[in-house]
């Protein structure tokens, strides 16, 4: 989980995740959204990938990034448990009335 919080600590990486909420993007498309060099963005992508927050697929010469929501959810649940909110409360909020 430390890798997840390290990844989330940077505003550029948080913005990448926000962009990926709307759907998969290539590395080039994501890089174009930021005023930094492609090698700098590549370093950000590697941190996100190492934390498990994104998964990649190859499509020809392109790398396509997908948001991995399950890792983010687990990190947030772990964080909430550390501060006494607990998994039971989160599970209760997910239940739908029948």
C-alpha positions in Angstrom: 0.0 0.0 0.0 2.9 2.5 0.5 3.4 2.5 -3.3 -0.2 3.5 -3.8 0.1 6.5 -1.5 3.5 7.5 -3.0 1.8 7.4 -6.4 -1.2 9.4 -5.2 1.1 12.0 -3.5 1.9 13.7 -6.9 -0.6 16.0 -8.5 0.5 14.9 -12.0 -0.2 11.3 -11.3 -3.6 12.1 -9.7 -4.5 14.0 -12.8 -3.5 11.0 -15.0 -5.9 8.8 -12.9 -8.6 11.4 -13.3 -8.2 11.4 -17.1 -8.3 7.6 -17.1 -11.6 7.6 -15.3 -13.2 8.5 -18.6 -11.5 5.5 -20.4 -8.3 4.0 -21.6 -5.7 6.3 -23.2 -2.4 5.8 -25.0 0.8 7.0 -23.4 1.0 9.7 -26.1 -2.5 10.9 -25.5 -1.9 11.1 -21.7 1.5 12.9 -22.2 -0.1 15.5 -24.5 -2.3 16.6 -21.6 0.8 17.8 -19.6 3.4 20.5 -20.1 6.3 18.1 -19.3 8.6 15.9 -21.4 7.7 12.4 -22.5 10.5 10.9 -20.3 9.1 12.7 -17.3 5.6 11.3 -18.0 7.1 7.9 -18.6 8.5 8.0 -15.0 5.1 9.0 -13.7 3.5 6.1 -15.6 6.0 3.7 -14.1 5.2 4.8 -10.6 1.5 4.3 -11.3 2.1 0.9 -12.8 4.4 -0.2 -10.0 1.6 0.8 -7.5 -0.9 -1.2 -9.5 -3.1 1.8 -10.1 -2.9 1.4 -13.9 -2.5 -1.6 -16.1 -1.2 -1.6 -19.6 -1.7 -3.4 -22.9 0.3 -3.2 -26.1 -1.5 -2.3 -29.3 1.1 -2.3 -32.0 3.6 0.3 -31.1 1.3 2.0 -28.6 0.9 1.3 -24.9 -2.6 1.8 -23.7 -3.2 2.6 -20.0 -6.3 1.5 -18.1 -7.3 2.6 -14.6 -7.2 -0.2 -12.0 -10.0 0.9 -9.7 -9.8 -2.2 -7.4 -6.3 -1.2 -6.1 -7.5 2.3 -5.4 -10.5 1.1 -3.6 -8.4 -1.3 -1.5 -6.0 1.5 -0.6 -8.9 3.8 0.4 -10.5 1.1 2.5 -7.2 0.4 4.2 -6.8 4.1 4.9 -10.3 4.4 6.3 -9.7 1.4 8.6 -6.5 2.9 9.9 -8.6 5.9 11.1 -11.4 3.8 12.5 -14.0 4.0 9.8 -13.7 0.2 9.2 -14.6 -2.1 6.3 -18.0 -2.9 7.9 -19.1 0.7 7.5 -17.9 0.8 3.9 -19.7 -2.5 3.1 -22.9 -1.2 4.7 -22.8 1.8 2.5 -22.6 -0.3 -0.6 -25.6 -2.4 0.1 -28.7 -1.5 -1.8 -32.2 -1.8 -0.3 -34.3 -4.6 -1.7 
